Amino acid sequence: MTEIKVQHQCIDLDNLIETESFGESIGPLPKQTDSGFLDQDNTFAGTWECEPGKLQLDLEVTEFCHILKGHWVLTSESGKVIEVKAGDSFVFPKGWKGTAEVIETLRKVYMIIS
């Protein structure tokens, strides 16, 4: 029987481990950590944190994000700028290209569908 997967108190997790970069670094590579709790049928979920820095993204997946803390500036390839902060939710659509600049250390919960 399939059961519900839970990751409690994501804002307070202290077991995040260093992970590969989410995108190509522009400048010094910011430290990125993650604690995944779902890896099933091309669907992944967890909590990700990134220190300030800038990344170039070219996404081949759809990703839902909910920002727990921090400040992120997302600039699409076409020049549209979106700022997200704690409490905001959004979706990176498959095929999105642009830059993602972490202004203040960011923590998000995510669900990726590939």
N, CA, C and O atoms as a DFTB+ gen file, in Angstrom:
456 C
 N C O
     1  1       0.845      -1.188       0.000
     2  2       0.000       0.000       0.000
     3  2       0.887       1.248       0.000
     4  3       1.871       1.319       0.737
     5  1       0.537       2.210      -0.817
     6  2       1.270       3.475      -0.870
     7  2       0.875       4.337       0.311
     8  3      -0.306       4.460       0.636
     9  1       1.871       4.934       0.953
    10  2       1.630       5.761       2.137
    11  2       2.033       7.205       1.895
    12  3       2.808       7.501       0.986
    13  1       1.510       8.089       2.703
    14  2       1.849       9.510       2.649
    15  2       3.291       9.693       3.085
    16  3       3.731       9.082       4.059
    17  1       4.026      10.529       2.371
    18  2       5.406      10.893       2.722
    19  2       5.352      12.253       3.411
    20  3       4.663      13.160       2.944
    21  1       6.075      12.395       4.516
    22  2       6.045      13.633       5.292
    23  2       7.459      14.079       5.621
    24  3       8.327      13.262       5.928
    25  1       7.679      15.378       5.554
    26  2       8.916      15.991       6.044
    27  2       8.455      17.101       6.990
    28  3       7.984      18.149       6.548
    29  1       8.592      16.864       8.280
    30  2       8.081      17.789       9.294
    31  2       8.990      18.997       9.496
    32  3      10.212      18.896       9.397
    33  1       8.370      20.139       9.782
    34  2       9.069      21.366      10.191
    35  2      10.262      21.697       9.293
    36  3      11.392      21.830       9.764
    37  1       9.992      21.827       8.010
    38  2      11.050      22.067       7.013
    39  2      11.864      23.326       7.313
    40  3      13.056      23.370       7.011
    41  1      11.253      24.327       7.888
    42  2      11.953      25.572       8.209
    43  2      13.067      25.330       9.229
    44  3      14.068      26.047       9.238
    45  1      12.895      24.323      10.087
    46  2      13.852      24.061      11.166
    47  2      14.779      22.876      10.913
    48  3      15.590      22.540      11.777
    49  1      14.679      22.239       9.756
    50  2      15.520      21.065       9.490
    51  2      16.991      21.416       9.653
    52  3      17.446      22.465       9.198
    53  1      17.729      20.526      10.307
    54  2      19.166      20.744      10.466
    55  2      19.970      19.579       9.888
    56  3      21.165      19.450      10.154
    57  1      19.303      18.729       9.090
    58  2      19.979      17.569       8.519
    59  2      20.177      17.688       7.008
    60  3      20.341      16.674       6.329
    61  1      20.162      18.914       6.473
    62  2      20.402      19.092       5.053
    63  2      21.871      18.777       4.753
    64  3      22.762      19.125       5.528
    65  1      22.106      18.121       3.628
    66  2      23.478      17.756       3.259
    67  2      23.865      18.485       1.977
    68  3      23.015      18.803       1.145
    69  1      25.163      18.744       1.833
    70  2      25.646      19.451       0.650
    71  2      25.256      18.653      -0.591
    72  3      25.321      17.423      -0.597
    73  1      24.852      19.366      -1.639
    74  2      24.355      18.726      -2.847
    75  2      24.976      19.373      -4.077
    76  3      25.611      20.424      -3.987
    77  1      24.783      18.731      -5.227
    78  2      25.250      19.303      -6.486
    79  2      24.499      20.595      -6.766
    80  3      23.410      20.820      -6.239
    81  1      25.086      21.433      -7.592
    82  2      24.496      22.728      -7.894
    83  2      23.226      22.601      -8.715
    84  3      23.137      21.791      -9.637
    85  1      22.248      23.420      -8.360
    86  2      21.009      23.581      -9.112
    87  2      21.303      24.662     -10.144
    88  3      20.992      25.831      -9.917
    89  1      21.899      24.287     -11.275
    90  2      22.265      25.247     -12.300
    91  2      23.758      25.496     -12.346
    92  3      24.515      25.014     -11.504
    93  1      24.166      26.259     -13.350
    94  2      25.570      26.619     -13.541
    95  2      25.853      27.905     -12.796
    96  3      25.109      28.877     -12.923
    97  1      26.913      27.918     -12.026
    98  2      27.267      29.090     -11.237
    99  2      27.755      30.228     -12.124
   100  3      28.498      30.019     -13.084
   101  1      27.318      31.443     -11.778
   102  2      27.852      32.663     -12.375
   103  2      28.636      33.315     -11.248
   104  3      28.047      33.898     -10.337
   105  1      29.947      33.224     -11.300
   106  2      30.774      33.681     -10.189
   107  2      31.017      32.534      -9.225
   108  3      30.870      31.370      -9.595
   109  1      31.393      32.857      -7.978
   110  2      31.667      31.801      -6.992
   111  2      30.431      30.918      -6.776
   112  3      29.303      31.409      -6.719
   113  1      30.666      29.614      -6.659
   114  2      29.569      28.663      -6.462
   115  2      28.995      28.814      -5.057
   116  3      29.717      28.633      -4.076
   117  1      27.694      29.147      -4.945
   118  2      27.095      29.235      -3.614
   119  2      26.878      27.842      -3.019
   120  3      26.559      26.894      -3.737
   121  1      27.054      27.730      -1.710
   122  2      26.810      26.455      -1.021
   123  2      25.330      26.121      -1.119
   124  3      24.471      26.970      -0.876
   125  1      25.038      24.856      -1.484
   126  2      23.669      24.385      -1.623
   127  2      23.515      23.079      -0.849
   128  3      24.345      22.176      -0.957
   129  1      22.443      22.993      -0.067
   130  2      22.176      21.793       0.715
   131  2      20.749      21.334       0.459
   132  3      19.907      22.105      -0.001
   133  1      20.488      20.057       0.767
   134  2      19.196      19.472       0.422
   135  2      18.852      18.346       1.392
   136  3      19.732      17.683       1.941
   137  1      17.570      18.149       1.584
   138  2      17.069      16.996       2.317
   139  2      15.833      16.493       1.580
   140  3      14.719      16.961       1.819
   141  1      16.045      15.533       0.682
   142  2      14.936      14.976      -0.081
   143  2      14.189      13.930       0.740
   144  3      14.776      13.237       1.570
   145  1      12.881      13.830       0.493
   146  2      12.114      12.799       1.189
   147  2      11.206      12.013       0.257
   148  3      10.501      11.104       0.697
   149  1      11.216      12.360      -1.039
   150  2      10.428      11.603      -2.005
   151  2      11.238      11.458      -3.285
   152  3      11.734      12.443      -3.830
   153  1      11.369      10.231      -3.757
   154  2      12.026       9.916      -5.023
   155  2      11.263       8.725      -5.580
   156  3      11.598       7.570      -5.317
   157  1      10.213       9.037      -6.368
   158  2       9.308       7.980      -6.823
   159  2       8.688       8.361      -8.161
   160  3       8.158       9.463      -8.304
   161  1       8.745       7.477      -9.128
   162  2       8.070       7.661     -10.417
   163  2       8.359       9.015     -11.052
   164  3       7.426       9.705     -11.464
   165  1       9.622       9.414     -11.142
   166  2      10.024      10.684     -11.751
   167  2       9.492      11.907     -11.022
   168  3       9.362      12.980     -11.612
   169  1       9.187      11.746      -9.743
   170  2       8.739      12.843      -8.899
   171  2       9.654      12.892      -7.680
   172  3       9.943      11.869      -7.059
   173  1      10.099      14.091      -7.355
   174  2      11.035      14.296      -6.256
   175  2      10.525      15.436      -5.388
   176  3       9.952      16.396      -5.904
   177  1      10.724      15.345      -4.077
   178  2      10.319      16.420      -3.173
   179  2      11.307      16.505      -2.028
   180  3      11.937      15.517      -1.651
   181  1      11.432      17.709      -1.481
   182  2      12.338      17.901      -0.362
   183  2      12.467      19.362       0.015
   184  3      11.652      20.202      -0.366
   185  1      13.509      19.638       0.771
   186  2      13.836      20.988       1.208
   187  2      15.235      21.304       0.714
   188  3      16.153      20.500       0.877
   189  1      15.400      22.480       0.109
   190  2      16.678      22.902      -0.472
   191  2      17.038      24.262       0.092
   192  3      16.170      25.113       0.288
   193  1      18.317      24.464       0.352
   194  2      18.789      25.755       0.838
   195  2      19.998      26.170       0.017
   196  3      20.811      25.339      -0.387
   197  1      20.102      27.491      -0.225
   198  2      21.212      28.019      -1.012
   199  2      21.666      29.343      -0.418
   200  3      20.855      30.216      -0.107
   201  1      22.988      29.475      -0.265
   202  2      23.565      30.730       0.202
   203  2      23.568      31.729      -0.954
   204  3      23.374      31.334      -2.104
   205  1      23.785      33.023      -0.670
   206  2      23.776      34.028      -1.731
   207  2      24.735      33.688      -2.873
   208  3      25.847      33.204      -2.661
   209  1      24.263      33.959      -4.085
   210  2      25.028      33.707      -5.298
   211  2      24.092      33.727      -6.486
   212  3      22.889      33.945      -6.342
   213  1      24.655      33.496      -7.665
   214  2      23.876      33.579      -8.898
   215  2      24.093      32.322      -9.729
   216  3      25.221      31.863      -9.910
   217  1      22.992      31.776     -10.228
   218  2      23.018      30.552     -11.025
   219  2      22.325      30.763     -12.366
   220  3      21.336      31.492     -12.455
   221  1      22.843      30.128     -13.396
   222  2      22.207      30.110     -14.709
   223  2      21.385      28.823     -14.784
   224  3      21.910      27.736     -14.541
   225  1      20.089      28.943     -15.123
   226  2      19.210      27.776     -15.163
   227  2      18.694      27.508     -16.573
   228  3      18.431      28.436     -17.338
   229  1      18.555      26.239     -16.900
   230  2      17.966      25.756     -18.147
   231  2      17.227      24.484     -17.752
   232  3      17.792      23.391     -17.803
   233  1      15.958      24.627     -17.357
   234  2      15.239      23.539     -16.698
   235  2      14.559      22.578     -17.665
   236  3      13.864      22.986     -18.596
   237  1      14.779      21.303     -17.418
   238  2      14.161      20.246     -18.212
   239  2      13.071      19.531     -17.408
   240  3      12.634      18.438     -17.770
   241  1      12.641      20.164     -16.315
   242  2      11.608      19.611     -15.432
   243  2      10.640      20.726     -15.059
   244  3      10.929      21.904     -15.273
   245  1       9.499      20.356     -14.506
   246  2       8.574      21.307     -13.907
   247  2       8.796      21.221     -12.403
   248  3       8.892      20.128     -11.844
   249  1       8.880      22.390     -11.744
   250  2       9.144      22.394     -10.302
   251  2       8.237      23.386      -9.583
   252  3       8.193      24.568      -9.925
   253  1       7.519      22.891      -8.590
   254  2       6.757      23.741      -7.681
   255  2       7.668      24.092      -6.510
   256  3       8.364      23.224      -5.984
   257  1       7.668      25.368      -6.095
   258  2       8.496      25.826      -4.980
   259  2       7.661      26.643      -4.008
   260  3       6.787      27.410      -4.414
   261  1       7.937      26.472      -2.725
   262  2       7.367      27.347      -1.691
   263  2       8.548      27.858      -0.869
   264  3       9.302      27.072      -0.296
   265  1       8.702      29.178      -0.818
   266  2       9.845      29.792      -0.141
   267  2       9.561      29.891       1.356
   268  3       8.567      30.486       1.773
   269  1      10.449      29.300       2.156
   270  2      10.320      29.335       3.608
   271  2      11.055      30.530       4.209
   272  3      10.593      31.142       5.173
   273  1      12.212      30.851       3.620
   274  2      12.973      32.014       4.080
   275  2      13.878      32.477       2.954
   276  3      14.207      31.712       2.048
   277  1      14.275      33.741       3.022
   278  2      15.210      34.277       2.058
   279  2      14.566      35.118       0.977
   280  3      13.384      35.457       1.041
   281  1      15.378      35.448      -0.022
   282  2      14.978      36.350      -1.106
   283  2      15.680      35.886      -2.372
   284  3      16.898      35.710      -2.388
   285  1      14.906      35.689      -3.432
   286  2      15.399      35.185      -4.703
   287  2      14.921      36.099      -5.808
   288  3      13.753      36.486      -5.825
   289  1      15.803      36.454      -6.737
   290  2      15.432      37.234      -7.915
   291  2      15.635      36.338      -9.131
   292  3      16.746      35.886      -9.410
   293  1      14.541      36.089      -9.851
   294  2      14.550      35.206     -11.017
   295  2      14.351      36.063     -12.264
   296  3      13.368      36.796     -12.369
   297  1      15.285      35.968     -13.205
   298  2      15.207      36.760     -14.432
   299  2      15.186      35.809     -15.620
   300  3      16.160      35.102     -15.877
   301  1      14.065      35.798     -16.345
   302  2      13.937      34.879     -17.477
   303  2      14.810      35.337     -18.634
   304  3      15.272      36.477     -18.682
   305  1      15.018      34.420     -19.556
   306  2      15.806      34.697     -20.752
   307  2      15.247      35.896     -21.519
   308  3      15.995      36.612     -22.185
   309  1      13.936      36.114     -21.425
   310  2      13.295      37.245     -22.125
   311  2      13.426      38.557     -21.353
   312  3      13.056      39.615     -21.863
   313  1      13.956      38.495     -20.113
   314  2      14.161      39.708     -19.325
   315  2      13.128      39.970     -18.248
   316  3      13.255      40.945     -17.508
   317  1      12.093      39.116     -18.133
   318  2      11.085      39.306     -17.086
   319  2      11.697      38.973     -15.723
   320  3      12.306      37.918     -15.545
   321  1      11.523      39.892     -14.763
   322  2      12.100      39.726     -13.424
   323  2      10.982      39.418     -12.432
   324  3       9.974      40.123     -12.374
   325  1      11.173      38.357     -11.656
   326  2      10.242      37.961     -10.601
   327  2      11.042      37.881      -9.307
   328  3      12.099      37.252      -9.270
   329  1      10.545      38.515      -8.246
   330  2      11.181      38.403      -6.931
   331  2      10.282      37.566      -6.048
   332  3       9.070      37.779      -6.004
   333  1      10.876      36.609      -5.340
   334  2      10.121      35.775      -4.404
   335  2      10.811      35.819      -3.050
   336  3      12.036      35.860      -2.940
   337  1       9.964      35.810      -2.020
   338  2      10.449      35.861      -0.634
   339  2       9.645      34.878       0.209
   340  3       8.711      34.239      -0.274
   341  1      10.030      34.770       1.478
   342  2       9.350      33.858       2.410
   343  2       7.837      34.018       2.307
   344  3       7.306      35.128       2.335
   345  1       7.163      32.884       2.187
   346  2       5.703      32.862       2.087
   347  2       5.197      32.756       0.660
   348  3       4.022      32.453       0.449
   349  1       6.058      32.999      -0.332
   350  2       5.650      32.944      -1.743
   351  2       5.769      31.524      -2.292
   352  3       6.644      30.757      -1.892
   353  1       4.865      31.195      -3.218
   354  2       4.906      29.929      -3.957
   355  2       4.918      30.250      -5.444
   356  3       4.347      31.255      -5.867
   357  1       5.560      29.407      -6.238
   358  2       5.585      29.605      -7.684
   359  2       5.959      28.293      -8.366
   360  3       6.312      27.312      -7.712
   361  1       5.875      28.297      -9.690
   362  2       6.242      27.128     -10.486
   363  2       7.266      27.538     -11.532
   364  3       7.060      28.501     -12.271
   365  1       8.388      26.790     -11.593
   366  2       9.308      26.875     -12.717
   367  2       8.712      25.961     -13.784
   368  3       8.640      24.752     -13.564
   369  1       8.285      26.486     -14.926
   370  2       7.766      25.601     -15.965
   371  2       8.907      24.895     -16.700
   372  3      10.006      25.434     -16.831
   373  1       8.630      23.704     -17.166
   374  2       9.611      22.960     -17.954
   375  2      10.042      23.836     -19.126
   376  3       9.207      24.425     -19.812
   377  1      11.357      23.917     -19.347
   378  2      11.886      24.725     -20.436
   379  2      12.273      26.145     -20.030
   380  3      12.780      26.909     -20.852
   381  1      12.032      26.508     -18.743
   382  2      12.383      27.870     -18.298
   383  2      13.888      28.042     -18.326
   384  3      14.639      27.170     -17.890
   385  1      14.318      29.196     -18.853
   386  2      15.741      29.533     -18.906
   387  2      15.919      30.926     -18.340
   388  3      15.107      31.817     -18.589
   389  1      16.989      31.112     -17.576
   390  2      17.277      32.426     -17.031
   391  2      18.266      32.335     -15.892
   392  3      18.958      31.331     -15.725
   393  1      18.321      33.412     -15.102
   394  2      19.221      33.445     -13.954
   395  2      18.411      33.467     -12.667
   396  3      17.300      33.992     -12.612
   397  1      18.997      32.886     -11.645
   398  2      18.391      32.837     -10.317
   399  2      19.434      33.370      -9.344
   400  3      20.457      32.729      -9.105
   401  1      19.167      34.554      -8.782
   402  2      20.116      35.166      -7.865
   403  2      19.571      35.143      -6.446
   404  3      18.545      35.756      -6.148
   405  1      20.272      34.428      -5.579
   406  2      19.904      34.386      -4.165
   407  2      20.490      35.635      -3.511
   408  3      21.708      35.809      -3.457
   409  1      19.606      36.502      -3.013
   410  2      20.010      37.749      -2.371
   411  2      20.284      37.498      -0.884
   412  3      21.301      37.937      -0.345
   413  1      19.351      36.779      -0.227
   414  2      19.486      36.351       1.175
   415  2      19.348      34.839       1.183
   416  3      18.529      34.294       0.444
   417  1      20.138      34.146       2.012
   418  2      20.085      32.684       2.057
   419  2      18.638      32.218       1.949
   420  3      17.765      32.645       2.705
   421  1      18.413      31.333       0.990
   422  2      17.073      30.895       0.627
   423  2      16.846      29.453       1.063
   424  3      17.724      28.602       0.919
   425  1      15.665      29.193       1.595
   426  2      15.236      27.817       1.878
   427  2      13.863      27.646       1.256
   428  3      12.961      28.459       1.459
   429  1      13.723      26.566       0.489
   430  2      12.451      26.287      -0.169
   431  2      12.094      24.819      -0.001
   432  3      12.971      23.970       0.159
   433  1      10.798      24.529      -0.038
   434  2      10.337      23.169      -0.220
   435  2       9.971      23.065      -1.686
   436  3       9.483      24.027      -2.280
   437  1      10.203      21.900      -2.270
   438  2      10.002      21.753      -3.705
   439  2       9.391      20.412      -4.039
   440  3       9.458      19.452      -3.271
   441  1       8.782      20.384      -5.234
   442  2       8.343      19.133      -5.842
   443  2       8.694      19.237      -7.322
   444  3       8.263      20.156      -8.018
   445  1       9.477      18.284      -7.780
   446  2       9.931      18.257      -9.167
   447  2       9.253      17.089      -9.886
   448  3       9.203      15.970      -9.376
   449  1       8.734      17.377     -11.083
   450  2       8.160      16.344     -11.936
   451  2       8.976      16.332     -13.211
   452  3       9.034      17.326     -13.935
   453  1       9.619      15.178     -13.485
   454  2      10.467      15.112     -14.686
   455  2       9.824      14.250     -15.760
   456  3      10.393      14.081     -16.838
